[in-house]
Amino acid sequence: MGKVIKVSGPLIVAGGMGDSKMYDVVKVGPQKLIGEIIELRGEFASIQVYEETAGIGPGDEVFSTGEALSVELGPGLLEGIFDGIQRPLEALRKASGDRIARGVSVGALDRSKKWEFVPTAKEGDTIEAGDQLGYVQENIIIKHKIMAPIGVKGAIKSIKAGEFTIDEPIAIVDCGGKDVAVTMSQKWPVRKGRPYREKLSPKVPMVTGQRVIDTFFPIARGGVGAVPGPFGSGKTVVQHQLAKWADADLIVYVGCGERGNEMTDVLNEFPHLKDPKSGEPLMKRTVLIANTSDMPVAAREASIYTGITIAEYFRDMGYNVAIMADSTSRWAEALREMSGRLEEMPGEEGYPAYLSSRLAEFYERAGMVKVLGSRGLVGSITAIGAVSPPGGDISEPVSQATLRIIKVFWGLSARLAYRRHFPAIDWLASYSLYIDKLSEWFDENVSPEWHALQTRAMSILQEEAALDEIVRLVGMDALSPRDKLTMDTAKSIREDYLHQNAFHEVDTYASLHKQHRMLKLILECHDLSASALEKNVDIEDILEMPVKEKIGRSKYIRETDLHEFDAIETELKRQINALIG
């Protein structure tokens, strides 16, 4: 037991803590506020407290639990809404009302609820860590697999079927002559990555249904990406779209220092949104970590570790998980505040010198892996972090440190956002380092011409950027007919293809096959128009073809009616032939 010596906001210095270890969880003061040791100097420990420290003073007692900050893993996580240290917000509301009272202690998972456990292993089977003992049908979408915890290896002496709470033993395993009782829950320290058998190279895309992403800047399953952009450019909306439509089995959404109204939008929307694969509410495959900007700053620092540990747990079941961290800039600000209170030597712009390594620790826990156990399953975590650089300046430390780690950069543009172009991803500034690896998959599973279409469309957009300088200087009339056609096609790619309405029931999501048909139609119109120009057809007649309106509205064709593209294509050829005569 130690004593408080100094209080500096969320940082407390306590003496008499010589027996403690780094990252031990402690209870501070008479209210037993939760804290974590982040620095040790002899008998003195610096503690970041995850609750408001008003009323704490020198002489108050500090108790060390001797355990690292951990999350509880088991049935009941799905559809859960937790704070940064995995306290369920609904249980907190019941215990303390609409404002979270200090020192309230509630279990992360419901210990009274009974779950129907269905064993898949049997007595006499030899198991090791990661092997599946059975499952709980947590909801209509997700089968929650119960795995042997780390450190358990041996023969099953007994295993039971029926209804159990998460603390009741479901199996007894003989581990080298010692009987170990296995329950449906386990704990894991958040700052330590869960082990796996082998990390694999990502080769399959995570399809998002957002055309600018899937076509030009795809992200692989198990990949890492970032969405940087200035205030108001649509970072949160992009992440909401990815959470809604990405073809991941589960979503972990971490609202890290976000405005409360944005988290409220998520909480209100997700229960009413239908999962496109199952037709059930999207919330049934989602875990939310809500740490809003008015919550204690220290808990913000812990929130992304809580989120990635929960994601790893579901990955170990063989699921494909997507984790959205919104935003890592506000997480880094929490890191900077705690570093300043520790009086550490500041790095660039006051951020601690270890900013880059902490960011890397988070992103490197993503990936596609062969999981532990004898099942031979492959699971993945795809990590996407929003970055909020002040004034949209990505030369600042958090953006630069992130760029050194991630492989997909979806750079948002305030210029596009002000034009109401969504998603406001700047196609000239963004990039994906997965394109070469994924192009083979796209060519095999969507169309052999996918990569060629994508390359041509991007080159047309780049040509437009070069021609735009000329247009600004001397006007559109100075361009040749061929250049005017290029500008018109680029406009069609921008406004008809890349622009997507997140609130339109059809346009909010586009399958890969629909994306292929749309892009092919636009580029076919370009090629046929170019051939008509060579036959001396007037460029103005080409640009005023009635079929161009149908091409522009093809984004509203439903997934069940893709045959309508054939009719538009036929109409296009007929009108071109009529112009040629």
N, C-alpha and C positions, 0 to 999 in steps of 0.2 A: 504493500500500500504506500502511495506517495502523497505529497501535498502540493497544492497549487502555489507557485511562486509568482507567476506573471500571467496576465490576461491581455491579449492584443487581438480584439475582434474574435475571429474563429480559431486563432492560435493560442494555445495555452502551454506554458512551460511549467513542468512539475519536477520536484526534487524527490530523492529517495526511490528512484525507478531503476536502480542498477541491475535488477534481476529481469528486466523486460527485454524484449526483442523488437527489432524494426518491424513495423506494420502490425504490431499487436493491437487488438481492439481493447479500449479502456472505457470505464464508466466514470464520469466526472461529476463531483459535487453531490449534494443531497438528492437532486433529481435524477442522478445517474444518466447524464447526457452521454450519447454515444460519440466516441472519438477514436482516432487512430494515430499511433506513434509514427512520425515521419522523420524524426532526427533524434539521435542519442549522443550525448556528450557526457561520459562518465555516469554520474548519478542523475543527470538531468535529461529529461525527455521533452521534446517538442511535440505537441499533440494537435492535430487538426480535428476540430469538433464539428460534427455534422448537424448540429442544432444551434439555435441562438444562445449566446453565452451571457446574456444580460443576467446580473445577479450572482454570477460566479466571481469569487474573490480569493486572494491569497489565504492559504490555510485550509481551503476546502480539500476534501479527500479525493484521491484518484485510485481506482481499483483496476488492475490489469486482469483481463480474462485469460491471457496466455494463448489466445487464438488469433489468427489472421482474419481480416475482413473477408467473410465468405458469403456465398449465396446458397440457398436451399433449392435443390433440384428434385423435381418429382411431379406427379399428377397435380393439376391445379394451377400450373404456370400459364397455360393458354387462356386467352381472354382476360388475363390479369393486367392491372394497371398499378405499377409500383413507383415508389420514389427512387432517388439515386442510390440508396443503400438497401433496396428491395423490401421496403415496408409497403404492404398493400394499402393503397389510398382509401379504398372503400372501408377496410377494417379500421383505419385511422379515423375516418369520418365518424364511424359508429362509436369509437372510443372517446373522441374529443370534440366532435362537432365539425363545422365547416372550416375552422382554423385549426391547424395542427398544433396541439399542445406539446410543450417540451417534455422530454423524458417518457413519452408514451412508448411502451414496448409491446409490439404485436408480432406474432409469427408470420413469416413470409407466406406460408402455405396453410390451408385450413386443416387443422389436426383432428377435427371431429367428423369430417365428411368421410364416408366409406366409399371405396372404389371397387368395382368388379374386376378382380384380377383373374386373367385367363393364362395359365401356365403353358409354355411351349417346350420347356425342358422337362425332364422326368428324373425320378430318383435313380441314382447310379451314374448319371451323366457327369463327365468331367468338364468343368468350366474354368474359364479364366476371365480376367478383367475385360469388360466390354461385351462378353457373350450375353445373349438375350435369354432371360429366364421366363419371360411371358410378356403380356401387354395389358394395358387398360385402354378401353375405347373412351378417350377423354371427351371427345365430342364426335359429331357425325363425320367430320373431315379427317381428324388426326388420330391415329393409333399411337398411343404413348407407350413406347417400348421400355420395359423394365430391364436394366442391364446390371450385370455383376459389377460392383464398384471396384475402383482401383485397389489393388492389394489382396483381392479375393481370388484364390486359385485352389481347386480341389474337386472332390466328388460331392454331388448333392446327396445329402442323407435323407432329406425330406423336403417336399414342396407342396403347397396347398393352393387349391382354387377356392374362390368365393369372394365375399366382400370384406375389405380390410381398410383401416385408416393407414396413413402413410408411415406411421410409427410402429405398426404391428408387423412382426416377422412373417414373411411369406415363404421363406426357405431357410434350411440349415445346411451349411456347406462345411465339409471336413477339410480344413486347411492345414495339412501336415500334422494331423492328430489333434488339432484344436477346432472345436465347433464354433462357427461364426454365423450369427443370425443376420439374414439379409432382409432389409425392409424396402419399401417402394421409394424411399427418399434417400438422398445423399447430399453432403455438403462439399463445396469446392472453393478454395481461396481465389478471389477475383483477379489478383495480380499475377497469377500463375496460369499459363496456358494448359488446357487439358491435353494429355498425351494422345498420340495416334501412331499408326504403324508406319505409314509412308506418305510423303507429300507428293502429289502428282502435278504434272503440267496441265493447266487449264486448256481445253480444246473445244468446249461446247459453249455457245453463247447463252447468256441469260436474256431471254427475249422480253422486252419491256412494252412492246406495242406503241412506242414513241418513235416515229419515223426517222427523225434526225439522229436518234441514238442508234437504233438497230441498223440503219443503212450506212451511216457515215462513221459513227464512233461507238461500235458495239463493245459491250463488256462481257467478259467470259464468266461462266460459273466458277466461283472460287477466285475471282479477280478483285482488284481494288480500284476505286475511282473517286474522283472529287468533283464537287459542283461549286466552284468559286464564283462570286459575283457581288456587286455592290448592293446596298439596301434597295429593296423594291424590285429587284430583277427577277424574282421568281424561284429562288433556291428551294424554299419550303414547298412550293406547289410542285416543282419537279420531283422532289422526294416523295411527296404524297402520291403522285402519279406512279412512281416506281413501286411504292408500297402497295398500291391498289392492283397494278396490272402485271408486274414482273412475274415470270413463271417459276417463282420459288415456292417450295412447299410451305415454308413458314416465314413470317416477317417479324423482326425485332426492331422496333422504332424507338430510338433514344432521343427525346426532346431535351437537349443538354443546354440549359440556360436560355431556352426559347421563351418568347412572350406567352403569357398565360392564355391569351385569346387564340393563339395558333394551336396550342395543345388542345384547347376546347373544341376547335374545329375538327381535329383528328378524332377526339372522343365522341363527338356528335355524328361525324360522317361514317366512320368505319362500321358501327353496328348496323347501319342502313344500306351500306354498299354490298352488292352481291358478288361473291367470288365467281369469276367467269368460268372456272372449271367445275365447281360443285353446285353453284346456285345458292349456296348458303351465305349468311352474313360474313363479310371479310374478317370481322373481329375473331371468328372462331379459329383462325390460323395466325393470330397476331399476339405478340406480347408488347406492351407499352411501358417504357420507362419515362416517367414525366418528372423532369427536374426543371421547373420554370425559373425565370430570372429573379424572382423574389424569394426563392428558397435559399437556404444557406449555401454559401459559395463552395465550401469544402465538399459537400455532397455532390456538387456538379463535377468535381474532379473524379469522384469514384463512379459516376453514373455510366460512363462508356465501358469501364471494366466490368461492371455488373451486366451490361447488355451483351458484351462479347462472350462472357462466360456462359450465359443462358443460351446464346447462339451455338457455342461449342457443344453444349449438352445435347441439343437436338441434332447437330451435325453427327455426333457419335451414334445416333440411331440410324444413320444412313440417309437423313433428309438433306435437301438443298435449302439453305437458310440465307436470307438477305437481311443485313443489318444496316439501318439508316441512322447515322449520327448527325444530328442537326442542333448545334453546329460545333465543329471542332475548334473554331475560333473562340467561342465563349468558354469552352473547356480550357483552352490555352490561357485565357484571361484569368480563370480561377487558379491555374498553375502559377501564373505570374504573381497574383496577389499573395498566395501562400509563400512563394519564394521570397517576395519582398518582406513579409512579416518575419521570415526566418533570417533575414539580413544576409542572404546569400549574394555573392557577386553577380550583378545583373549582366545578361548578355545583350544582344541587339534589341533595341526598343524596350528594354526592361524585362524581356522574357528570360527565364533561366537558361543556363548553358545546356541543360539536358532536354530542351524542348524537342529537338529532332529525334533523340533516342526514345522519348516517351511516345511520340507520334508513331514511330516505326514499330514500337512494341504493340501498339493497337492494331495497325494495319497488317503486320506480319502474322497475326493470329487468324487472318482470313486464309482461304486457300481450299483446294480440292484435295482430300486425303482418303487413304485407305484406313478405316477405323480399326480400333483395337478389337481383339476377339477373333474367333475362327469363322466368322460369317462371310468374310471377304467383301463386306459392303463398302461403298464409296459415298462419302458425304461431302458437302461443301458449304463454305461461308463466303458470301460476296459482300464486301464492305464498301459502302458509299458514304463519304463524309461531305457535308456542306461546309464551305469556308466563307467567312464574312469579312473580307479585308476592308479596313477603314477607307472609305472613299473609292472602293473598287480597285485599289492599288495592289496588284498581286506581287509587287516586289517586296512586300512586308514579310517578316520572318515566318509566320505560320503558313502562308501560301507557299513560300519557297521551300520550306521544310517538307510540306506535303507533296509538292511536285517531285521531289527527289525520291519519293517512295512509291507513289501511285503510278498506274499505267494507263489510266483513262482520265482525260481532262476535259470536262464539259464546261468551257468558259462562258459564263453568262454575260450578256451585253446590256448595259443600261439603255443604249441607243435603240436596240431591238425591243426592249421591254416598254419603252415610252411609245413605240409605234404599235403597241398591243400585239406584237409578234410573240406567240407562245408555241413551244418552249423558246426562250430567248437565248438559245445556245448559239454562240458565234461560230459559224462553220469555218471561218478563216483562222480563228485562234485556237480552236479545240483540236484534240488528237486522241487516237486510241492506238496503243502499241500491241493490241491483240488482233488487229485486222488480218495480218498475214497468217496467223495461226487459225483464225476462224473462217477465212475465206473458203477453205476446202470444205468445211461443214456446210456453209451456205450454198456452195455450188452443188453439193450432193443432195441436200435436203430441201432446198427451195427451187433453185434453177441453176443450170450450168453457166448462165450468163450473168449471174448476180454480181460477181466481182467486177466484170467488165462494165456493167451498167453503173455501178457505184463509182468507179474510176472516171467514167465519162461525165457523169453528173457533176462530180467535184471539179473536174477541169473546166466545165462550162461556168461554174460559179466563180472560179479563179479568173477566168477570162473576163467575166463581168466586172470584177473588182478593178482590173487593169483598164477596161474601157470606160469605167465610171469616171476616172480622172479626166479623160478626153471630153466626155459629155459635160462635166462641170466647167471646163475651160471654154469650149466652143459650141456646145449644144448637140442635141441628138441628130440634127440634120447633117452634121459633118461626117457621120458614120456611113460606111458602105452598107448595102443591103444585107450582106452576109453578117456583118457586125450587129446590125439592127435585129436580125433573127436570133443571134446569140443572146443579146440583151433580153429579148422577149422570152426565150426559153428559160434563161436564168430566173426571170421574174416568175415564170410558171413553177419552176422548182421551188423557189422561195415561198411564194404565196399559196400555191396549191398543194405542194408536197410537204415542205418543212413546217409550215404553219399548221398547228393542230389545236383544236378547241377542246380544252380539258373538261368543259361542262356540257358538251354535246354528246348525246347518248350513243351516236355512231362513231363520230370522229375522235372520241377520247381514246380509242384503242384501235390499232390496225394490225392485223396478223401479217406475218412475213409474206404470205402469198398475195395478200392485198397490196402490200408495199411494192412487191415485185411488179404486179400488174399496173399499178399507178405510174411507177417510174418508167417502165417499159413504154407505156402509152405516151408519156411526155417526150421521151427521147425519140420514139418513132415519129411523132409529129414533127420534131426538129429535123430528122433525116429526110422525111418526105417533103418538107418545106424547102430544105436545101436543094433537093433534086429539082423541085419546081422552079427555084430561082435560076438554076443553070439553064432552064428552058425558057428563060426570059419572062417568067410570071412576075408581075409587080409585087414588091414586098408588102405594100399596103393591103392589097387584096388577100395575101396570105395571113397577115396579122388580123384581118377582120372576118376570118372564116367563122360561121356560126358554131361549128363543132368545138371551138376552143372553150366556149362556155361550159359545154358538157364535160370536157377534160378537167376544167377547174372544179366542177362540182362532183367529180368522181370520188372524192374523199368521203362523200356521204352515202356511197353504195354500201349496203349491209354485207356482212361476211357471207351470208347465205345466198347473195345475189351477184357473186363475182362474174357470172356469165354475161352481165350487162356490159362488161368491158369489151367483149367481142363485138357487140352492137356499135359501141362508140368507135372502135377501131375500123369497122366496116364503113361507118359514116365518114370518118376522117379520110380514108382512101378515096371514097366517092367524091368528096368535095375537092380534094387535091387534083384528081383526074379531070374534074369539071373545069378547074382553073387552067390546067395545061391544055385542055381542049383536044 
